[in-house]
Amino acid sequence: MLKFLHLLPDGFSCVSTMTLAFLMNGFNVLFIPCEYRPRIGNSKFHPIKDTYNYILTVIRMVMYFDPLRIFMPISIVIGILGFLKGIFDFFLTGTLQESDIVLILFSINLAAIGVLGDMLARQEKAKILKRDE
């Protein structure tokens, strides 16, 4: 747990962050049921704000440990849209539009950023594992 301590945010998402960190690094996570007592006082949970922060935490953790999981699906969707739009425009006008090329190049750039991010994530993971030895 100590090797992931620097990832812990301020606030309620500590358990979520640690669970994601362990799962994304191949550790087994055991969920143990526990008894909860009635809360004294009012809840500090804000449904919209805290749900937004939770989603950001999940995206941040996935980007930290496995950026290809975020970048590649987006890149593939944009690439397919650019390709299909290019085919449509070519049959409609006989030429490719600038937007077709921009979409395809943007898709390639996103994929390249994802690969670079993945390389950095692997280096960081190797440093963390080396620290354990």
C-alpha positions as CSV (number, residue, x, y, z in Angstrom):
1,M,0.0,0.0,0.0
2,L,2.8,2.4,0.7
3,K,4.0,2.4,-2.9
4,F,0.6,3.9,-3.9
5,L,0.4,6.4,-1.0
6,H,1.3,9.3,-3.2
7,L,-1.8,8.7,-5.3
8,L,-4.2,9.2,-2.4
9,P,-6.4,12.3,-2.9
10,D,-7.8,14.5,-0.2
11,G,-11.4,13.6,0.5
12,F,-13.7,10.6,0.3
13,S,-12.3,8.7,-2.7
14,C,-9.4,7.1,-0.8
15,V,-10.9,3.6,-0.9
16,S,-11.8,3.9,-4.6
17,T,-8.3,5.1,-5.4
18,M,-6.6,2.3,-3.5
19,T,-8.9,-0.3,-5.0
20,L,-8.3,0.9,-8.5
21,A,-4.5,1.1,-7.9
22,F,-4.4,-2.5,-6.6
23,L,-6.6,-3.9,-9.3
24,M,-4.8,-2.1,-12.2
25,N,-1.5,-3.5,-10.9
26,G,-2.6,-7.1,-10.7
27,F,-3.1,-7.3,-6.9
28,N,-5.9,-9.3,-5.5
29,V,-8.5,-7.3,-3.7
30,L,-10.6,-9.0,-1.1
31,F,-13.9,-7.4,-0.1
32,I,-14.8,-8.2,3.5
33,P,-18.3,-7.4,4.6
34,C,-18.6,-5.2,7.7
35,E,-21.3,-3.9,9.9
36,Y,-22.2,-0.2,9.6
37,R,-23.7,1.7,12.5
38,P,-26.2,4.5,12.0
39,R,-24.5,7.8,11.2
40,I,-24.5,10.5,13.8
41,G,-25.1,13.9,12.2
42,N,-25.6,14.8,8.6
43,S,-24.0,13.3,5.5
44,K,-21.3,15.3,3.8
45,F,-21.9,13.5,0.5
46,H,-23.1,15.8,-2.3
47,P,-24.5,13.6,-5.1
48,I,-23.6,15.7,-8.1
49,K,-20.2,17.1,-6.9
50,D,-19.0,13.8,-5.4
51,T,-20.1,11.7,-8.4
52,Y,-18.2,14.1,-10.7
53,N,-15.1,13.9,-8.5
54,Y,-15.4,10.1,-8.4
55,I,-15.6,9.8,-12.2
56,L,-12.6,12.1,-12.4
57,T,-10.7,9.9,-9.9
58,V,-11.4,6.8,-12.0
59,I,-10.3,8.5,-15.2
60,R,-7.2,9.8,-13.5
61,M,-6.3,6.4,-12.2
62,V,-6.8,4.7,-15.5
63,M,-4.8,7.4,-17.2
64,Y,-2.0,7.0,-14.6
65,F,-1.8,3.2,-14.9
66,D,-3.1,2.3,-18.4
67,P,-3.5,5.4,-20.7
68,L,-4.1,3.2,-23.8
69,R,-7.4,2.2,-22.2
70,I,-8.6,5.8,-22.6
71,F,-6.8,7.0,-25.7
72,M,-7.1,4.0,-28.1
73,P,-11.0,3.7,-28.0
74,I,-11.3,7.4,-28.6
75,S,-8.7,7.3,-31.4
76,I,-10.3,4.4,-33.1
77,V,-13.8,6.0,-33.0
78,I,-12.5,9.3,-34.4
79,G,-10.4,7.4,-37.0
80,I,-13.4,5.4,-38.1
81,L,-15.6,8.5,-38.3
82,G,-12.9,10.3,-40.4
83,F,-12.6,7.3,-42.7
84,L,-16.3,6.9,-43.2
85,K,-16.8,10.6,-43.7
86,G,-13.9,10.5,-46.2
87,I,-15.6,7.7,-48.1
88,F,-18.9,9.6,-48.0
89,D,-17.4,12.9,-49.2
90,F,-15.4,11.1,-51.9
91,F,-18.4,9.5,-53.4
92,L,-20.5,12.7,-53.0
93,T,-18.0,15.3,-54.3
94,G,-15.2,13.2,-55.8
95,T,-12.6,14.6,-53.4
96,L,-11.7,14.4,-49.8
97,Q,-12.5,17.3,-47.5
98,E,-10.0,19.0,-45.2
99,S,-12.1,17.8,-42.2
100,D,-11.7,14.2,-43.3
101,I,-7.9,14.5,-43.2
102,V,-8.0,16.4,-39.9
103,L,-10.1,13.7,-38.3
104,I,-7.8,10.9,-39.4
105,L,-4.6,12.9,-38.4
106,F,-6.2,13.7,-35.0
107,S,-6.9,10.0,-34.6
108,I,-3.3,9.1,-35.3
109,N,-2.1,11.8,-32.9
110,L,-4.3,10.5,-30.1
111,A,-3.0,7.0,-30.7
112,A,0.6,8.3,-30.6
113,I,-0.1,10.2,-27.3
114,G,-1.6,7.1,-25.9
115,V,1.4,5.0,-26.8
116,L,3.8,7.6,-25.3
117,G,1.6,7.7,-22.2
118,D,1.7,3.9,-22.0
119,M,5.5,3.9,-22.2
120,L,5.7,6.5,-19.4
121,A,3.2,4.5,-17.3
122,R,5.3,1.3,-17.8
123,Q,8.5,3.2,-16.7
124,E,6.7,4.5,-13.6
125,K,5.4,1.0,-12.8
126,A,8.9,-0.4,-13.1
127,K,10.2,2.3,-10.7
128,I,7.5,1.4,-8.2
129,L,8.2,-2.3,-8.4
130,K,12.0,-1.7,-8.1
131,R,11.3,0.4,-5.0
132,D,9.7,-2.7,-3.4
133,E,12.8,-4.8,-3.8
